[in-house]
Amino acid sequence: MREQRRALTGVVTSDKMEQTVVVAVDRVTRHPLYGKVIKLRKKYHAHDEQNDAKVGDVVRIRECRPLSKTKKFFVEEILQRAEAV
């Protein structure tokens, strides 16, 4: 059942909340009239049970039942860690 739910890949932009991260997901689409390629970005709140994800990490999030007013995704896995500065 979980595999049928939507999965998105994005970058963690905030990890300041407890067990919640904000993930920015980019997608590319064409303008319906002019045909210009446009980059669109949307932010999702995702549940991070272990508080593992940090700012800059690339993560895969998967849709789940609503956990709060804004949280409807969970962090499935961390694909790439952010580089240490």
N, C-alpha and C positions, 0 to 999 in steps of 0.2 A: 504493500500500500504506500509506503513512504517514497518509493522510487517513482511513483506516478506524479508526485507533487513537484512543483516548479523548483528548479535549482538555478541559482545565479552565482556569478563569480565577481568579486569586487575587492576593493582596498579598504581596510579599517581606517576610519578618519577620527574616531574618538573611542576611548576605552575608560572614561572617567566614571561611568556608572558601575554599580555592583552587578555582575553577571549579565551585563548588556554591553554590546558594542554597536557603533554606527558604521555601516558599510556603504560606501559609495559605489554604485554599479553604473558603468558607462556602456552606452550602446550607440551604434551608428545607424542612421536612417537617412532616407532621401526626403527632401521637401516635396509635398504632394503636387505643387504647382510648378515650381521652378527647377526641381530636380537636383538642387545643390545638396551635397552630403553634409549632414549636420550631426554633431556629437551631442548626445543627451546624457545627463547625469541625474540619477535619482538616489536618494539616501534611504536605507532601510535600517530599522532597529532589529538586532538579532540577539537571541539568547546565547550566552557563552557560559555554560555551567561551571567550567574549571577556571575561568578568568585567564585563559591562556593567550588569547589574541591581544596583540599590542598594536599601536598606531603604525601604519605602514605595511602590515602583514597583508598578503593576498589570501583571501579565504573563499571557501564555497559555502553558501548558505542555502538552506532548504526550507520550503514552506511547511508550516505546521498549524495546529489549532491556535487561536488567539491566546497569547499568554498575558497580555495586558492591552491597554487601549491602542498602543502603537506597535507592539511587538508581536509579529506573526511569522517570524523566521527563527531558525536556530543555526548555529555554526556547525556545519557538518565536518569540515576538516580545514586545517591550515595548509595551504598549498605552498606558500613561500614566506619565509620569515623576513622581516625588515632588516636592512643592513644596519649594523651598529655603527654609530658615528664616533 
